[in-house]
Amino acid sequence: MNLDTWLLFSGAALVVILIPGPLSLLMVSNSLNYGLRRSTPAFLGGVSASLCLLSASALGLGALLLASEQIFSLLKLLGALYLFYLAWQSWQASRQAAKPTAGEAPLANPGWRSLFWKAFGLGASNPKDILFFAAFLPQFISAERPLLSQLLVMILTWAVLDLGCKLFYGLSAQGAARYLRSGKGQVWFNRISAALFGGAGAASLLSR
């Protein structure tokens, strides 16, 4: 991959990654609830999910999903159900924040594995991402150069940009942490999160 093509790919990838979505919302939520440093496993889980989808597309899974409507519909249903589950969790958190108790302890860190797999599950549960990568990658691949080296460069570039953007969302959340961690702020943030997760799940089910 020459420099011009790499710059075009990096710019396009950065625009795509910066678009807020359910995974970005989860990064913000984790940063507020557990702090930026303790949320590191979630950042890594989200990036790992993107890399798995990117690799799956490169290996031809995107073509398989396009050819099989049943497989695509099943994966889309599972992804929507997971979004509804996250919406329910956020709504339960808003109800808990609305009824603070005296001397209530801060939220406990759920642990490395829990944070990692929750983010990974959300990132990997959308089959549309595989289709997107299947359409996105060929635009920057040259048939005259070795395929493997080009894919490795794109995957590594995507990983660095993706991790940087997720950290950006986490740092941005820290700026508003004083209000959002207050009782009223937590209630409204979790309610909005529940609505967005639920809306994303409904949109996934209704879309073709």
C-alpha positions, 0 to 999 in steps of 0.5 A: 500500500502506497502512502497516498492510498494509506492516507485516503484509507486512514482519513475515511476510517477516521470519519467512520470511527468517529460517528457516534454509535452504541459502542461509543455510548458504552465507552462513555458510560463505562468511563463515568461509572468506573473511571477511564483507567478501569474502563481500559478492558472495555476499550480493548474489547471494542477494538478487538470486536472491530478487528474480528469483523474486519478480518472476517470481512477480509476472509469472505464472511461478508459475501456469505452474509450477502448470500444467506438472508437467513444467517444475516437475519439471525445475527441481526436479531441476536444483535438487536436483543443484546441492545435491548438488554443493554437498554434494560440495564441502563434503565435499571441503573437510572432507577437506582440512581433516582433513589440514593441511599445514605452512605451509598458506596460507589459502583464496584468495578465489574472486573476485567473480563466482564468489561471486555466481553460486554464491549466485545459482544456489543461491537461484534453483534452487528452483522452490518459492520461485516457487510460495511467492511466487505464493501469498504476494504476493496476500495483501497486494495490494489490487485498489483500488490500482495494482498496480505501485507495490504490487509495487515496495514489496514487492520493495524491502522484501524486498530490504532485509530479505533482505540484513539477514538474510544479514548477520546470519547472516554476523556470527553466524558470525564469533562462532564463527569461532575454533573453526570455523576450527580444524582440527577445527572446519572438518572438522565444519562442512564435514561437517555442511554436506555432510549438510545440502546433501545432505539438502536435495537428497534432500528436494527430489527426494522431495517432491511 
